Amino acid sequence: NAGVMQNPRHLVRRRGQEARLRCSPMKGHSHVYWYRQLPEEGLKFMVYLQKENIIDESGMPKERFSAEFPKEGPSILRIQQVVRGDSAAYFCASSPPLRGPAREQYFGPGTRLTVT
Amino acid sequence: GESVGLHLPTLSVQEGDNSIINCAYSNSASDYFIWYKQESGKGPQFIIDIRSNMDKRQGQRVTVLLNKTVKHLSLQIAATQPGDSAVYFCAENVGLTGGGADGLTFGKGTHLIIQP
């Protein structure tokens, strides 16, 4: 059973360009989460999605950032008009359908975005 | 060796000794806690979790202790090995019954260094 897959693993963008990060959850998982990690810091929650629905985007910046999880295909985190401050590692996690209050989340290897 | 709260970012222990990594959480409504291990350049790896109705949970070479009175979580690693070198994060979550957000809240992390 393949784990959470993310691509690309490394992405370099110039200021003002768009960045698209992809995440394929584990087989059987229907919930996807995106997190951002700055160097030497913990992960910060951005958004939680189920298929075709954004459930919680309380951690997502209001501008330039968007996320989707279509019926078919991977989840996409999109950053428009990137700035240097967007440089970070972006991690996707997935979890199975909820059974009780626990949300065991499994993480992908991350996409390291560098904005030049 | 033992770390204290989130203010000691590095813990150095001798190979073979037991390690104790501590974490203080802030949200008294949190009812689910997870410890993750993150190696350099990789995504967080699930180690062990515990729900708020438990005080202790054991896995293979790892034990998590939860003290809800003082909002304190610890991870004990027995017979520390070189492969245990990593940054360890605690994460908390408010469950559905508590009406909280679905993303995990991560601590800053403790870098565990194993000395031969």
HADDOCK unambig.tbl for C-alpha pairs under 7 A between the chains (distance, minus, plus):
assign (segid A and resid 41 and name CA) (segid B and resid 108 and name CA) 5.51 0.50 0.50
assign (segid A and resid 42 and name CA) (segid B and resid 106 and name CA) 5.78 0.50 0.50
assign (segid A and resid 42 and name CA) (segid B and resid 107 and name CA) 5.92 0.50 0.50
assign (segid A and resid 42 and name CA) (segid B and resid 108 and name CA) 4.62 0.50 0.50
assign (segid A and resid 42 and name CA) (segid B and resid 109 and name CA) 6.27 0.50 0.50
assign (segid A and resid 43 and name CA) (segid B and resid 106 and name CA) 5.87 0.50 0.50
assign (segid A and resid 44 and name CA) (segid B and resid 105 and name CA) 6.90 0.50 0.50
assign (segid A and resid 44 and name CA) (segid B and resid 106 and name CA) 6.89 0.50 0.50
assign (segid A and resid 45 and name CA) (segid B and resid 103 and name CA) 5.57 0.50 0.50
assign (segid A and resid 45 and name CA) (segid B and resid 104 and name CA) 6.47 0.50 0.50
assign (segid A and resid 45 and name CA) (segid B and resid 105 and name CA) 6.88 0.50 0.50
assign (segid A and resid 48 and name CA) (segid B and resid 102 and name CA) 6.86 0.50 0.50
assign (segid A and resid 48 and name CA) (segid B and resid 103 and name CA) 6.72 0.50 0.50
assign (segid A and resid 56 and name CA) (segid B and resid 101 and name CA) 6.89 0.50 0.50
assign (segid A and resid 56 and name CA) (segid B and resid 102 and name CA) 6.99 0.50 0.50
assign (segid A and resid 91 and name CA) (segid B and resid 43 and name CA) 6.94 0.50 0.50
assign (segid A and resid 101 and name CA) (segid B and resid 95 and name CA) 4.73 0.50 0.50
assign (segid A and resid 101 and name CA) (segid B and resid 96 and name CA) 5.57 0.50 0.50
assign (segid A and resid 101 and name CA) (segid B and resid 97 and name CA) 6.93 0.50 0.50
assign (segid A and resid 102 and name CA) (segid B and resid 32 and name CA) 6.23 0.50 0.50
assign (segid A and resid 102 and name CA) (segid B and resid 95 and name CA) 6.69 0.50 0.50
assign (segid A and resid 106 and name CA) (segid B and resid 46 and name CA) 6.66 0.50 0.50
assign (segid A and resid 107 and name CA) (segid B and resid 43 and name CA) 5.86 0.50 0.50
assign (segid A and resid 107 and name CA) (segid B and resid 44 and name CA) 5.94 0.50 0.50
assign (segid A and resid 107 and name CA) (segid B and resid 45 and name CA) 6.76 0.50 0.50
assign (segid A and resid 108 and name CA) (segid B and resid 43 and name CA) 5.65 0.50 0.50
assign (segid A and resid 109 and name CA) (segid B and resid 42 and name CA) 5.15 0.50 0.50
assign (segid A and resid 109 and name CA) (segid B and resid 43 and name CA) 4.36 0.50 0.50
assign (segid A and resid 110 and name CA) (segid B and resid 42 and name CA) 6.97 0.50 0.50
assign (segid A and resid 110 and name CA) (segid B and resid 43 and name CA) 5.88 0.50 0.50
